[in-house]
Amino acid sequence: MSKFEIPKNFDYKNVNILKQFITETGKIIPARVNGISASNQRKLT
């Protein structure tokens, strides 16, 4: 079970969703920290 869920219509322009996965300095939070699957983590990069 992941802490966050990525919706099926995930888009890089949806800032509200991206804020959940990015630190204050703009770095992407690692999958082991945010708990999402590897395939969803690849969608973030």
Phi and psi restraints in degrees (range 20) as a CNS / XPLOR table:
assign (resid 1 and name C) (resid 2 and name N)
       (resid 2 and name CA) (resid 2 and name C) 1.0 -96.3 20.0 2
assign (resid 2 and name N) (resid 2 and name CA)
       (resid 2 and name C) (resid 3 and name N) 1.0 156.5 20.0 2
assign (resid 2 and name C) (resid 3 and name N)
       (resid 3 and name CA) (resid 3 and name C) 1.0 -71.3 20.0 2
assign (resid 3 and name N) (resid 3 and name CA)
       (resid 3 and name C) (resid 4 and name N) 1.0 -36.3 20.0 2
assign (resid 3 and name C) (resid 4 and name N)
       (resid 4 and name CA) (resid 4 and name C) 1.0 -121.9 20.0 2
assign (resid 4 and name N) (resid 4 and name CA)
       (resid 4 and name C) (resid 5 and name N) 1.0 151.0 20.0 2
assign (resid 4 and name C) (resid 5 and name N)
       (resid 5 and name CA) (resid 5 and name C) 1.0 -118.6 20.0 2
assign (resid 5 and name N) (resid 5 and name CA)
       (resid 5 and name C) (resid 6 and name N) 1.0 132.6 20.0 2
assign (resid 5 and name C) (resid 6 and name N)
       (resid 6 and name CA) (resid 6 and name C) 1.0 -93.9 20.0 2
assign (resid 6 and name N) (resid 6 and name CA)
       (resid 6 and name C) (resid 7 and name N) 1.0 124.9 20.0 2
assign (resid 6 and name C) (resid 7 and name N)
       (resid 7 and name CA) (resid 7 and name C) 1.0 -67.4 20.0 2
assign (resid 7 and name N) (resid 7 and name CA)
       (resid 7 and name C) (resid 8 and name N) 1.0 160.1 20.0 2
assign (resid 7 and name C) (resid 8 and name N)
       (resid 8 and name CA) (resid 8 and name C) 1.0 -65.2 20.0 2
assign (resid 8 and name N) (resid 8 and name CA)
       (resid 8 and name C) (resid 9 and name N) 1.0 -31.0 20.0 2
assign (resid 8 and name C) (resid 9 and name N)
       (resid 9 and name CA) (resid 9 and name C) 1.0 -96.0 20.0 2
assign (resid 9 and name N) (resid 9 and name CA)
       (resid 9 and name C) (resid 10 and name N) 1.0 41.6 20.0 2
assign (resid 9 and name C) (resid 10 and name N)
       (resid 10 and name CA) (resid 10 and name C) 1.0 -62.0 20.0 2
assign (resid 10 and name N) (resid 10 and name CA)
       (resid 10 and name C) (resid 11 and name N) 1.0 133.3 20.0 2
assign (resid 10 and name C) (resid 11 and name N)
       (resid 11 and name CA) (resid 11 and name C) 1.0 -139.0 20.0 2
assign (resid 11 and name N) (resid 11 and name CA)
       (resid 11 and name C) (resid 12 and name N) 1.0 143.1 20.0 2
assign (resid 11 and name C) (resid 12 and name N)
       (resid 12 and name CA) (resid 12 and name C) 1.0 -66.2 20.0 2
assign (resid 12 and name N) (resid 12 and name CA)
       (resid 12 and name C) (resid 13 and name N) 1.0 -15.2 20.0 2
assign (resid 12 and name C) (resid 13 and name N)
       (resid 13 and name CA) (resid 13 and name C) 1.0 -86.3 20.0 2
assign (resid 13 and name N) (resid 13 and name CA)
       (resid 13 and name C) (resid 14 and name N) 1.0 -7.9 20.0 2
assign (resid 13 and name C) (resid 14 and name N)
       (resid 14 and name CA) (resid 14 and name C) 1.0 -85.0 20.0 2
assign (resid 14 and name N) (resid 14 and name CA)
       (resid 14 and name C) (resid 15 and name N) 1.0 94.2 20.0 2
assign (resid 14 and name C) (resid 15 and name N)
       (resid 15 and name CA) (resid 15 and name C) 1.0 -67.1 20.0 2
assign (resid 15 and name N) (resid 15 and name CA)
       (resid 15 and name C) (resid 16 and name N) 1.0 -34.9 20.0 2
assign (resid 15 and name C) (resid 16 and name N)
       (resid 16 and name CA) (resid 16 and name C) 1.0 -62.2 20.0 2
assign (resid 16 and name N) (resid 16 and name CA)
       (resid 16 and name C) (resid 17 and name N) 1.0 -37.0 20.0 2
assign (resid 16 and name C) (resid 17 and name N)
       (resid 17 and name CA) (resid 17 and name C) 1.0 -74.6 20.0 2
assign (resid 17 and name N) (resid 17 and name CA)
       (resid 17 and name C) (resid 18 and name N) 1.0 -42.3 20.0 2
assign (resid 17 and name C) (resid 18 and name N)
       (resid 18 and name CA) (resid 18 and name C) 1.0 -63.6 20.0 2
assign (resid 18 and name N) (resid 18 and name CA)
       (resid 18 and name C) (resid 19 and name N) 1.0 -31.0 20.0 2
assign (resid 18 and name C) (resid 19 and name N)
       (resid 19 and name CA) (resid 19 and name C) 1.0 -59.9 20.0 2
assign (resid 19 and name N) (resid 19 and name CA)
       (resid 19 and name C) (resid 20 and name N) 1.0 -28.5 20.0 2
assign (resid 19 and name C) (resid 20 and name N)
       (resid 20 and name CA) (resid 20 and name C) 1.0 -70.3 20.0 2
assign (resid 20 and name N) (resid 20 and name CA)
       (resid 20 and name C) (resid 21 and name N) 1.0 -22.7 20.0 2
assign (resid 20 and name C) (resid 21 and name N)
       (resid 21 and name CA) (resid 21 and name C) 1.0 -113.4 20.0 2
assign (resid 21 and name N) (resid 21 and name CA)
       (resid 21 and name C) (resid 22 and name N) 1.0 6.2 20.0 2
assign (resid 21 and name C) (resid 22 and name N)
       (resid 22 and name CA) (resid 22 and name C) 1.0 -124.9 20.0 2
assign (resid 22 and name N) (resid 22 and name CA)
       (resid 22 and name C) (resid 23 and name N) 1.0 138.9 20.0 2
assign (resid 22 and name C) (resid 23 and name N)
       (resid 23 and name CA) (resid 23 and name C) 1.0 -74.3 20.0 2
assign (resid 23 and name N) (resid 23 and name CA)
       (resid 23 and name C) (resid 24 and name N) 1.0 174.7 20.0 2
assign (resid 23 and name C) (resid 24 and name N)
       (resid 24 and name CA) (resid 24 and name C) 1.0 -64.5 20.0 2
assign (resid 24 and name N) (resid 24 and name CA)
       (resid 24 and name C) (resid 25 and name N) 1.0 -25.9 20.0 2
assign (resid 24 and name C) (resid 25 and name N)
       (resid 25 and name CA) (resid 25 and name C) 1.0 -88.3 20.0 2
assign (resid 25 and name N) (resid 25 and name CA)
       (resid 25 and name C) (resid 26 and name N) 1.0 -1.3 20.0 2
assign (resid 25 and name C) (resid 26 and name N)
       (resid 26 and name CA) (resid 26 and name C) 1.0 95.1 20.0 2
assign (resid 26 and name N) (resid 26 and name CA)
       (resid 26 and name C) (resid 27 and name N) 1.0 8.2 20.0 2
assign (resid 26 and name C) (resid 27 and name N)
       (resid 27 and name CA) (resid 27 and name C) 1.0 -89.7 20.0 2
assign (resid 27 and name N) (resid 27 and name CA)
       (resid 27 and name C) (resid 28 and name N) 1.0 147.6 20.0 2
assign (resid 27 and name C) (resid 28 and name N)
       (resid 28 and name CA) (resid 28 and name C) 1.0 -76.1 20.0 2
assign (resid 28 and name N) (resid 28 and name CA)
       (resid 28 and name C) (resid 29 and name N) 1.0 132.7 20.0 2
assign (resid 28 and name C) (resid 29 and name N)
       (resid 29 and name CA) (resid 29 and name C) 1.0 -72.3 20.0 2
assign (resid 29 and name N) (resid 29 and name CA)
       (resid 29 and name C) (resid 30 and name N) 1.0 134.6 20.0 2
assign (resid 29 and name C) (resid 30 and name N)
       (resid 30 and name CA) (resid 30 and name C) 1.0 -62.1 20.0 2
assign (resid 30 and name N) (resid 30 and name CA)
       (resid 30 and name C) (resid 31 and name N) 1.0 152.8 20.0 2
assign (resid 30 and name C) (resid 31 and name N)
       (resid 31 and name CA) (resid 31 and name C) 1.0 -62.4 20.0 2
assign (resid 31 and name N) (resid 31 and name CA)
       (resid 31 and name C) (resid 32 and name N) 1.0 -34.2 20.0 2
assign (resid 31 and name C) (resid 32 and name N)
       (resid 32 and name CA) (resid 32 and name C) 1.0 -67.2 20.0 2
assign (resid 32 and name N) (resid 32 and name CA)
       (resid 32 and name C) (resid 33 and name N) 1.0 -23.0 20.0 2
assign (resid 32 and name C) (resid 33 and name N)
       (resid 33 and name CA) (resid 33 and name C) 1.0 -88.2 20.0 2
assign (resid 33 and name N) (resid 33 and name CA)
       (resid 33 and name C) (resid 34 and name N) 1.0 -47.3 20.0 2
assign (resid 33 and name C) (resid 34 and name N)
       (resid 34 and name CA) (resid 34 and name C) 1.0 -85.6 20.0 2
assign (resid 34 and name N) (resid 34 and name CA)
       (resid 34 and name C) (resid 35 and name N) 1.0 -13.5 20.0 2
assign (resid 34 and name C) (resid 35 and name N)
       (resid 35 and name CA) (resid 35 and name C) 1.0 80.9 20.0 2
assign (resid 35 and name N) (resid 35 and name CA)
       (resid 35 and name C) (resid 36 and name N) 1.0 14.0 20.0 2
assign (resid 35 and name C) (resid 36 and name N)
       (resid 36 and name CA) (resid 36 and name C) 1.0 -89.6 20.0 2
assign (resid 36 and name N) (resid 36 and name CA)
       (resid 36 and name C) (resid 37 and name N) 1.0 164.3 20.0 2
assign (resid 36 and name C) (resid 37 and name N)
       (resid 37 and name CA) (resid 37 and name C) 1.0 -73.3 20.0 2
assign (resid 37 and name N) (resid 37 and name CA)
       (resid 37 and name C) (resid 38 and name N) 1.0 165.7 20.0 2
assign (resid 37 and name C) (resid 38 and name N)
       (resid 38 and name CA) (resid 38 and name C) 1.0 -63.5 20.0 2
assign (resid 38 and name N) (resid 38 and name CA)
       (resid 38 and name C) (resid 39 and name N) 1.0 -38.8 20.0 2
assign (resid 38 and name C) (resid 39 and name N)
       (resid 39 and name CA) (resid 39 and name C) 1.0 -66.9 20.0 2
assign (resid 39 and name N) (resid 39 and name CA)
       (resid 39 and name C) (resid 40 and name N) 1.0 -38.9 20.0 2
assign (resid 39 and name C) (resid 40 and name N)
       (resid 40 and name CA) (resid 40 and name C) 1.0 -70.7 20.0 2
assign (resid 40 and name N) (resid 40 and name CA)
       (resid 40 and name C) (resid 41 and name N) 1.0 -33.0 20.0 2
assign (resid 40 and name C) (resid 41 and name N)
       (resid 41 and name CA) (resid 41 and name C) 1.0 -64.3 20.0 2
assign (resid 41 and name N) (resid 41 and name CA)
       (resid 41 and name C) (resid 42 and name N) 1.0 -37.5 20.0 2
assign (resid 41 and name C) (resid 42 and name N)
       (resid 42 and name CA) (resid 42 and name C) 1.0 -66.1 20.0 2
assign (resid 42 and name N) (resid 42 and name CA)
       (resid 42 and name C) (resid 43 and name N) 1.0 -30.7 20.0 2
assign (resid 42 and name C) (resid 43 and name N)
       (resid 43 and name CA) (resid 43 and name C) 1.0 -66.4 20.0 2
assign (resid 43 and name N) (resid 43 and name CA)
       (resid 43 and name C) (resid 44 and name N) 1.0 -26.2 20.0 2
assign (resid 43 and name C) (resid 44 and name N)
       (resid 44 and name CA) (resid 44 and name C) 1.0 -76.0 20.0 2
assign (resid 44 and name N) (resid 44 and name CA)
       (resid 44 and name C) (resid 45 and name N) 1.0 -25.7 20.0 2
